[in-house]
Amino acid sequence: MTRTFRKHLSVETSQPTDDVLVAAAAAGDEGAFEQLFERHRRQVARVASRFFAQREQIEEIIQDSFTKAYFALGSYHGTHAASFKAWLAQIAINCCYDHLRRARRRPEQGFGDIEESEAQEFAAQLRSPPRDVETELVSRDLAAKLLSRLSAEDRLVLTLLDVEGFSVAEIAEVTKWSISKVKVRAHRARANLRRVLQRYL
């Protein structure tokens, strides 16, 4: 272990920081990248689960995300203001979007039918005191079944805005859309979600 590497170990955990591991991995240390994988695998799985229901799809996103991250390590240091965690999340979201676009013309593998008890819960939420209904629903697990009935683009923009908390500018960067297109797409996605919700009112 080099003196520099030792210096960046956390005093409490004796674990290297992400940035130290990135530098080591970029220099050819496969063990360092394995540590990054183990440290952040669940985060990528969580992002993927916002878009896909099948475990196989989620695993594919995980593999794609870390593969792309590995080959892009050289572009991380000195060029990305945010943390490695945020940088990796952006890669994972891009992978999800690529998969959604490729699946656009294929039959959806949805989250299953909404059961009567779930429909009643949706209805109860919608009749509760006034609130931002779309944001409230998207933030809940049951909303995955509603989102699965939307188009890939609608699902993407609502998830990024209301679940992951991305700004309009950040979504534009991830999707390569213009800021105005993100705003229009978000407006249409909310309208489409409201139409889906009508059956539970």
CYANA upper distance limits for C-alpha pairs under 8 A (distance plus 0.5 A):
  1 MET  CA      5 PHE  CA      6.89
  1 MET  CA      6 ARG  CA      7.11
  2 THR  CA      6 ARG  CA      6.68
  3 ARG  CA      7 LYS  CA      6.65
  4 THR  CA      8 HIS  CA      7.14
  5 PHE  CA      9 LEU  CA      7.36
  5 PHE  CA     16 PRO  CA      7.85
  5 PHE  CA     20 VAL  CA      7.21
  6 ARG  CA     16 PRO  CA      8.38
  8 HIS  CA     16 PRO  CA      6.47
  8 HIS  CA     17 THR  CA      7.07
  8 HIS  CA     20 VAL  CA      7.41
  9 LEU  CA     13 THR  CA      8.26
  9 LEU  CA     14 SER  CA      5.71
  9 LEU  CA     15 GLN  CA      5.68
  9 LEU  CA     16 PRO  CA      4.88
  9 LEU  CA     17 THR  CA      7.00
 10 SER  CA     14 SER  CA      5.38
 10 SER  CA     15 GLN  CA      5.93
 10 SER  CA     16 PRO  CA      6.72
 10 SER  CA     17 THR  CA      7.58
 16 PRO  CA     20 VAL  CA      6.55
 16 PRO  CA     21 LEU  CA      6.99
 17 THR  CA     21 LEU  CA      6.89
 18 ASP  CA     22 VAL  CA      6.57
 18 ASP  CA     36 LEU  CA      7.51
 18 ASP  CA     84 PHE  CA      7.01
 19 ASP  CA     23 ALA  CA      6.73
 19 ASP  CA     77 HIS  CA      8.36
 19 ASP  CA     84 PHE  CA      7.53
 20 VAL  CA     24 ALA  CA      6.72
 21 LEU  CA     25 ALA  CA      6.44
 21 LEU  CA     32 ALA  CA      5.67
 21 LEU  CA     33 PHE  CA      7.23
 21 LEU  CA     35 GLN  CA      8.13
 21 LEU  CA     36 LEU  CA      7.44
 22 VAL  CA     26 ALA  CA      6.49
 22 VAL  CA     32 ALA  CA      7.74
 22 VAL  CA     33 PHE  CA      7.55
 22 VAL  CA     36 LEU  CA      8.32
 22 VAL  CA     73 LEU  CA      7.24
 23 ALA  CA     27 ALA  CA      6.80
 23 ALA  CA     77 HIS  CA      8.30
 24 ALA  CA     28 GLY  CA      7.08
 24 ALA  CA     29 ASP  CA      5.91
 24 ALA  CA     32 ALA  CA      6.60
 24 ALA  CA     33 PHE  CA      8.45
 25 ALA  CA     29 ASP  CA      5.00
 25 ALA  CA     30 GLU  CA      6.37
 25 ALA  CA     31 GLY  CA      7.98
 25 ALA  CA     32 ALA  CA      5.73
 25 ALA  CA     33 PHE  CA      5.70
 25 ALA  CA     73 LEU  CA      8.26
 26 ALA  CA     70 TYR  CA      8.39
 26 ALA  CA     73 LEU  CA      6.25
 26 ALA  CA     74 GLY  CA      6.70
 29 ASP  CA     33 PHE  CA      7.43
 30 GLU  CA     34 GLU  CA      6.80
 31 GLY  CA     35 GLN  CA      6.85
 32 ALA  CA     36 LEU  CA      6.99
 33 PHE  CA     37 PHE  CA      6.66
 33 PHE  CA     70 TYR  CA      8.17
 34 GLU  CA     38 GLU  CA      6.73
 35 GLN  CA     39 ARG  CA      6.50
 36 LEU  CA     40 HIS  CA      6.55
 37 PHE  CA     41 ARG  CA      5.91
 37 PHE  CA     66 PHE  CA      7.68
 40 HIS  CA     44 VAL  CA      7.09
 40 HIS  CA     85 LYS  CA      7.88
 41 ARG  CA     45 ALA  CA      6.75
 41 ARG  CA     62 ILE  CA      7.52
 42 ARG  CA     46 ARG  CA      6.57
 43 GLN  CA     47 VAL  CA      6.90
 43 GLN  CA     89 ALA  CA      8.18
 44 VAL  CA     48 ALA  CA      6.67
 44 VAL  CA     61 ILE  CA      8.32
 44 VAL  CA     62 ILE  CA      6.51
 44 VAL  CA     65 SER  CA      8.20
 44 VAL  CA     88 LEU  CA      8.29
 44 VAL  CA     89 ALA  CA      7.09
 44 VAL  CA     92 ALA  CA      6.67
 45 ALA  CA     49 SER  CA      6.53
 45 ALA  CA     58 ILE  CA      6.64
 45 ALA  CA     59 GLU  CA      7.88
 45 ALA  CA     61 ILE  CA      8.18
 45 ALA  CA     62 ILE  CA      6.76
 46 ARG  CA     50 ARG  CA      7.18
 47 VAL  CA     51 PHE  CA      7.91
 47 VAL  CA     89 ALA  CA      7.91
 47 VAL  CA     92 ALA  CA      7.54
 47 VAL  CA     93 ILE  CA      7.49
 48 ALA  CA     52 PHE  CA      6.64
 48 ALA  CA     58 ILE  CA      5.95
 48 ALA  CA     61 ILE  CA      6.91
 48 ALA  CA     62 ILE  CA      8.15
 48 ALA  CA     92 ALA  CA      7.77
 48 ALA  CA     93 ILE  CA      8.01
 48 ALA  CA     96 CYS  CA      6.96
 49 SER  CA     53 ALA  CA      6.82
 49 SER  CA     58 ILE  CA      6.78
 50 ARG  CA    144 ALA  CA      7.69
 50 ARG  CA    159 THR  CA      7.49
 51 PHE  CA     96 CYS  CA      7.46
 51 PHE  CA    155 ARG  CA      7.79
 51 PHE  CA    156 LEU  CA      7.90
 51 PHE  CA    159 THR  CA      8.42
 52 PHE  CA     57 GLN  CA      6.89
 52 PHE  CA     58 ILE  CA      7.01
 53 ALA  CA     57 GLN  CA      7.90
 53 ALA  CA     58 ILE  CA      8.16
 53 ALA  CA    109 GLN  CA      7.89
 53 ALA  CA    110 GLY  CA      7.11
 53 ALA  CA    111 PHE  CA      6.22
 54 GLN  CA     58 ILE  CA      7.02
 54 GLN  CA    109 GLN  CA      8.20
 55 ARG  CA     59 GLU  CA      6.67
 56 GLU  CA     60 GLU  CA      6.68
 57 GLN  CA     61 ILE  CA      6.83
 58 ILE  CA     62 ILE  CA      6.79
 59 GLU  CA     63 GLN  CA      6.77
 60 GLU  CA     64 ASP  CA      6.58
 61 ILE  CA     65 SER  CA      6.36
 61 ILE  CA     92 ALA  CA      7.43
 61 ILE  CA     95 CYS  CA      6.81
 61 ILE  CA     96 CYS  CA      7.09
 62 ILE  CA     66 PHE  CA      6.78
 62 ILE  CA     92 ALA  CA      7.94
 63 GLN  CA     67 THR  CA      6.54
 64 ASP  CA     68 LYS  CA      6.63
 64 ASP  CA     92 ALA  CA      8.48
 64 ASP  CA     95 CYS  CA      7.34
 65 SER  CA     69 ALA  CA      6.56
 65 SER  CA     88 LEU  CA      8.03
 65 SER  CA     91 ILE  CA      6.46
 65 SER  CA     92 ALA  CA      5.58
 65 SER  CA     95 CYS  CA      6.81
 66 PHE  CA     70 TYR  CA      6.45
 67 THR  CA     71 PHE  CA      7.02
 68 LYS  CA     72 ALA  CA      6.66
 68 LYS  CA     91 ILE  CA      7.92
 69 ALA  CA     73 LEU  CA      6.52
 69 ALA  CA     88 LEU  CA      7.32
 69 ALA  CA     91 ILE  CA      7.52
 72 ALA  CA     76 TYR  CA      7.46
 73 LEU  CA     77 HIS  CA      8.16
 75 SER  CA     79 THR  CA      6.91
 76 TYR  CA     80 HIS  CA      6.22
 76 TYR  CA     84 PHE  CA      8.37
 76 TYR  CA     87 TRP  CA      8.40
 80 HIS  CA     87 TRP  CA      7.85
 82 ALA  CA     86 ALA  CA      6.55
 82 ALA  CA     87 TRP  CA      7.17
 83 SER  CA     87 TRP  CA      6.74
 84 PHE  CA     88 LEU  CA      6.46
 85 LYS  CA     89 ALA  CA      6.63
 86 ALA  CA     90 GLN  CA      6.79
 87 TRP  CA     91 ILE  CA      7.06
 88 LEU  CA     92 ALA  CA      6.69
 89 ALA  CA     93 ILE  CA      6.63
 90 GLN  CA     94 ASN  CA      6.70
 90 GLN  CA    174 VAL  CA      7.34
 91 ILE  CA     95 CYS  CA      6.77
 92 ALA  CA     96 CYS  CA      6.75
 93 ILE  CA     97 TYR  CA      6.66
 93 ILE  CA    174 VAL  CA      7.97
 94 ASN  CA     98 ASP  CA      6.67
 94 ASN  CA    174 VAL  CA      6.75
 94 ASN  CA    175 THR  CA      7.70
 95 CYS  CA     99 HIS  CA      6.74
 96 CYS  CA    100 LEU  CA      6.61
 97 TYR  CA    101 ARG  CA      6.65
 97 TYR  CA    152 ALA  CA      8.39
 97 TYR  CA    156 LEU  CA      7.63
 97 TYR  CA    175 THR  CA      8.07
 98 ASP  CA    102 ARG  CA      6.79
 99 HIS  CA    103 ALA  CA      6.63
100 LEU  CA    104 ARG  CA      6.60
100 LEU  CA    152 ALA  CA      6.08
101 ARG  CA    152 ALA  CA      7.31
103 ALA  CA    107 PRO  CA      8.19
103 ALA  CA    108 GLU  CA      8.18
104 ARG  CA    151 SER  CA      8.31
104 ARG  CA    152 ALA  CA      7.20
108 GLU  CA    148 SER  CA      8.43
110 GLY  CA    145 LYS  CA      7.73
110 GLY  CA    148 SER  CA      5.99
110 GLY  CA    149 ARG  CA      7.97
111 PHE  CA    144 ALA  CA      7.51
111 PHE  CA    145 LYS  CA      5.78
111 PHE  CA    148 SER  CA      6.98
112 GLY  CA    145 LYS  CA      7.41
113 ASP  CA    145 LYS  CA      7.96
114 ILE  CA    118 GLU  CA      6.66
114 ILE  CA    119 ALA  CA      6.95
114 ILE  CA    145 LYS  CA      7.29
115 GLU  CA    119 ALA  CA      6.73
116 GLU  CA    120 GLN  CA      6.73
117 SER  CA    121 GLU  CA      6.86
118 GLU  CA    122 PHE  CA      6.76
118 GLU  CA    142 LEU  CA      8.10
119 ALA  CA    123 ALA  CA      6.72
119 ALA  CA    200 TYR  CA      6.62
120 GLN  CA    124 ALA  CA      6.64
120 GLN  CA    200 TYR  CA      7.90
121 GLU  CA    125 GLN  CA      6.74
122 PHE  CA    126 LEU  CA      6.75
122 PHE  CA    200 TYR  CA      7.14
123 ALA  CA    127 ARG  CA      6.76
123 ALA  CA    200 TYR  CA      5.82
123 ALA  CA    201 LEU  CA      6.13
124 ALA  CA    128 SER  CA      6.75
126 LEU  CA    133 VAL  CA      7.20
126 LEU  CA    201 LEU  CA      7.69
131 ARG  CA    136 GLU  CA      8.15
132 ASP  CA    136 GLU  CA      6.66
133 VAL  CA    137 LEU  CA      6.61
134 GLU  CA    138 VAL  CA      6.56
134 GLU  CA    190 ARG  CA      7.24
134 GLU  CA    193 LEU  CA      7.90
134 GLU  CA    194 ARG  CA      8.09
135 THR  CA    139 SER  CA      6.72
135 THR  CA    162 ASP  CA      6.15
136 GLU  CA    140 ARG  CA      7.38
137 LEU  CA    142 LEU  CA      8.17
137 LEU  CA    143 ALA  CA      5.96
138 VAL  CA    143 ALA  CA      5.73
138 VAL  CA    144 ALA  CA      7.92
138 VAL  CA    147 LEU  CA      8.33
138 VAL  CA    158 LEU  CA      7.87
138 VAL  CA    159 THR  CA      7.60
138 VAL  CA    162 ASP  CA      6.89
138 VAL  CA    163 VAL  CA      7.09
139 SER  CA    143 ALA  CA      7.69
139 SER  CA    162 ASP  CA      7.16
139 SER  CA    163 VAL  CA      6.11
140 ARG  CA    144 ALA  CA      8.26
142 LEU  CA    146 LEU  CA      7.99
143 ALA  CA    147 LEU  CA      6.60
144 ALA  CA    148 SER  CA      6.56
145 LYS  CA    149 ARG  CA      7.50
146 LEU  CA    150 LEU  CA      7.82
146 LEU  CA    193 LEU  CA      8.08
146 LEU  CA    196 VAL  CA      7.69
146 LEU  CA    197 LEU  CA      8.45
147 LEU  CA    155 ARG  CA      6.22
147 LEU  CA    193 LEU  CA      8.08
148 SER  CA    155 ARG  CA      7.83
149 ARG  CA    196 VAL  CA      8.27
150 LEU  CA    154 ASP  CA      6.45
150 LEU  CA    155 ARG  CA      6.46
150 LEU  CA    189 ALA  CA      8.41
150 LEU  CA    192 ASN  CA      7.80
150 LEU  CA    193 LEU  CA      7.75
151 SER  CA    155 ARG  CA      6.63
152 ALA  CA    156 LEU  CA      6.58
153 GLU  CA    157 VAL  CA      6.72
153 GLU  CA    185 ARG  CA      8.20
154 ASP  CA    158 LEU  CA      6.71
154 ASP  CA    185 ARG  CA      7.40
154 ASP  CA    186 ALA  CA      7.61
154 ASP  CA    188 ARG  CA      8.17
154 ASP  CA    189 ALA  CA      5.24
155 ARG  CA    159 THR  CA      6.49
155 ARG  CA    189 ALA  CA      8.05
156 LEU  CA    160 LEU  CA      6.63
157 VAL  CA    161 LEU  CA      6.53
157 VAL  CA    171 ILE  CA      7.96
157 VAL  CA    182 VAL  CA      7.93
157 VAL  CA    185 ARG  CA      7.69
157 VAL  CA    186 ALA  CA      6.48
157 VAL  CA    189 ALA  CA      8.02
158 LEU  CA    162 ASP  CA      6.18
158 LEU  CA    163 VAL  CA      7.90
158 LEU  CA    186 ALA  CA      7.11
158 LEU  CA    189 ALA  CA      7.43
158 LEU  CA    190 ARG  CA      8.12
159 THR  CA    163 VAL  CA      5.46
159 THR  CA    164 GLU  CA      6.82
160 LEU  CA    164 GLU  CA      5.37
160 LEU  CA    165 GLY  CA      6.48
160 LEU  CA    166 PHE  CA      5.90
160 LEU  CA    171 ILE  CA      7.51
161 LEU  CA    165 GLY  CA      5.52
161 LEU  CA    166 PHE  CA      5.68
161 LEU  CA    167 SER  CA      7.08
161 LEU  CA    168 VAL  CA      7.98
161 LEU  CA    171 ILE  CA      8.44
162 ASP  CA    166 PHE  CA      8.31
166 PHE  CA    170 GLU  CA      6.38
166 PHE  CA    171 ILE  CA      6.81
167 SER  CA    171 ILE  CA      6.74
168 VAL  CA    172 ALA  CA      6.69
168 VAL  CA    179 ILE  CA      6.96
168 VAL  CA    182 VAL  CA      7.00
168 VAL  CA    183 LYS  CA      7.63
169 ALA  CA    173 GLU  CA      6.85
169 ALA  CA    179 ILE  CA      6.66
170 GLU  CA    174 VAL  CA      6.78
171 ILE  CA    175 THR  CA      6.49
171 ILE  CA    176 LYS  CA      8.49
171 ILE  CA    177 TRP  CA      8.34
171 ILE  CA    182 VAL  CA      7.63
172 ALA  CA    176 LYS  CA      5.87
172 ALA  CA    177 TRP  CA      5.34
172 ALA  CA    178 SER  CA      6.18
172 ALA  CA    179 ILE  CA      6.06
172 ALA  CA    182 VAL  CA      6.82
173 GLU  CA    177 TRP  CA      7.59
177 TRP  CA    181 LYS  CA      6.55
177 TRP  CA    182 VAL  CA      6.92
178 SER  CA    182 VAL  CA      6.90
179 ILE  CA    183 LYS  CA      6.90
180 SER  CA    184 VAL  CA      6.72
181 LYS  CA    185 ARG  CA      6.39
182 VAL  CA    186 ALA  CA      6.50
183 LYS  CA    187 HIS  CA      6.74
184 VAL  CA    188 ARG  CA      6.74
185 ARG  CA    189 ALA  CA      6.42
186 ALA  CA    190 ARG  CA      6.70
187 HIS  CA    191 ALA  CA      6.87
188 ARG  CA    192 ASN  CA      6.61
189 ALA  CA    193 LEU  CA      6.58
190 ARG  CA    194 ARG  CA      6.64
191 ALA  CA    195 ARG  CA      6.89
192 ASN  CA    196 VAL  CA      6.92
193 LEU  CA    197 LEU  CA      6.70
194 ARG  CA    198 GLN  CA      6.82
195 ARG  CA    199 ARG  CA      8.40
197 LEU  CA    201 LEU  CA      7.36
